[in-house]
């Protein structure tokens, strides 16, 4: 990096700001802690997402088998938590089990 003059500082700051803003947008797109974590679903949306009936979703919530939030009489689900819950049920292949041993 070559030295720059005092007059170039505003230009350098603008360039740095633009690059930082670009990086933040990229991280937001790929980060699971971005918008997807805050996406709140109702029972019908959760039913469609998981391809389960509404009554099955209620049953799983009642048995505390699925992560949910309750506000009054209504229950809500965070999409990120549901995806994490689905991934936690992954079954290992025989090769993965052998490698673990």
C-alpha positions as CSV (number, residue, x, y, z in Angstrom):
1,X,0.0,0.0,0.0
2,X,1.5,3.3,-1.0
3,X,1.2,6.4,1.1
4,X,-1.5,8.9,0.5
5,X,-1.8,12.6,1.0
6,X,-4.0,14.5,3.4
7,X,-6.2,15.6,0.5
8,X,-6.9,12.0,-0.4
9,X,-8.3,11.1,3.1
10,X,-11.9,11.9,2.2
11,X,-11.7,9.7,-0.9
12,X,-10.1,6.9,1.0
13,X,-12.7,7.1,3.7
14,X,-15.5,6.9,1.2
15,X,-13.9,3.9,-0.5
16,X,-13.5,2.2,2.9
17,X,-17.1,2.9,3.8
18,X,-18.4,1.5,0.5
19,X,-16.3,-1.7,1.0
20,X,-17.5,-2.1,4.5
21,X,-21.1,-1.6,3.5
22,X,-20.7,-4.2,0.8
23,X,-19.2,-6.7,3.2
24,X,-22.1,-6.1,5.7
25,X,-24.6,-6.9,3.0
26,X,-22.8,-10.0,2.0
27,X,-22.7,-11.3,5.6
28,X,-26.4,-10.5,6.0
29,X,-27.3,-12.6,3.0
30,X,-25.4,-15.7,4.1
31,X,-25.8,-15.3,7.9
32,X,-28.3,-17.5,9.6
33,X,-28.6,-14.9,12.3
34,X,-29.8,-12.3,9.9
35,X,-33.4,-11.7,8.9
36,X,-34.3,-15.4,8.9
37,X,-33.8,-15.7,12.6
38,X,-36.3,-13.0,13.2
39,X,-38.9,-14.4,10.8
40,X,-41.9,-15.3,12.8
41,X,-44.4,-17.8,11.5
42,X,-48.0,-18.6,12.6
43,X,-49.4,-22.1,12.9
44,X,-50.6,-22.2,9.2
45,X,-47.2,-21.0,7.9
46,X,-45.4,-23.5,10.1
47,X,-47.7,-26.3,8.8
48,X,-46.8,-25.4,5.2
49,X,-43.1,-25.2,6.0
50,X,-42.9,-28.5,7.7
51,X,-45.5,-30.2,5.6
52,X,-47.4,-31.3,8.7
53,X,-51.0,-30.8,9.6
54,X,-52.0,-28.0,12.0
55,X,-53.2,-30.5,14.5
56,X,-49.8,-32.3,14.4
57,X,-48.1,-29.0,15.0
58,X,-50.3,-28.3,18.0
59,X,-49.7,-31.8,19.3
60,X,-45.9,-31.4,19.0
61,X,-46.0,-28.0,20.7
62,X,-48.2,-29.4,23.5
63,X,-45.6,-32.3,24.0
64,X,-42.8,-29.7,23.8
65,X,-41.3,-31.6,20.9
66,X,-40.9,-28.5,18.7
67,X,-39.6,-25.1,19.6
68,X,-42.4,-22.5,19.9
69,X,-43.4,-19.2,21.5
70,X,-46.7,-18.5,23.1
71,X,-48.4,-15.1,23.4
72,X,-51.9,-15.3,24.9
73,X,-53.8,-18.1,23.1
74,X,-51.6,-18.0,20.0
75,X,-48.4,-19.9,19.4
76,X,-45.7,-18.7,17.0
77,X,-42.6,-20.2,15.6
78,X,-39.2,-18.7,14.5
79,X,-38.2,-20.1,11.1
80,X,-34.6,-20.3,12.1
81,X,-35.4,-22.4,15.2
82,X,-37.6,-24.7,13.1
83,X,-34.8,-25.2,10.6
84,X,-32.3,-25.9,13.4
85,X,-34.8,-28.3,15.0
86,X,-35.1,-30.2,11.7
87,X,-31.3,-30.4,11.3
88,X,-30.9,-31.7,14.8
89,X,-32.8,-34.9,13.8
90,X,-30.3,-35.8,11.1
91,X,-29.5,-39.5,11.0
92,X,-25.9,-40.4,10.4
93,X,-24.8,-42.7,7.6
94,X,-23.1,-45.9,8.3
95,X,-19.8,-44.4,7.0
96,X,-20.1,-41.5,9.4
97,X,-20.8,-43.9,12.3
98,X,-17.7,-45.9,11.4
99,X,-15.6,-42.8,11.2
100,X,-16.8,-41.8,14.6
101,X,-15.7,-45.1,16.1
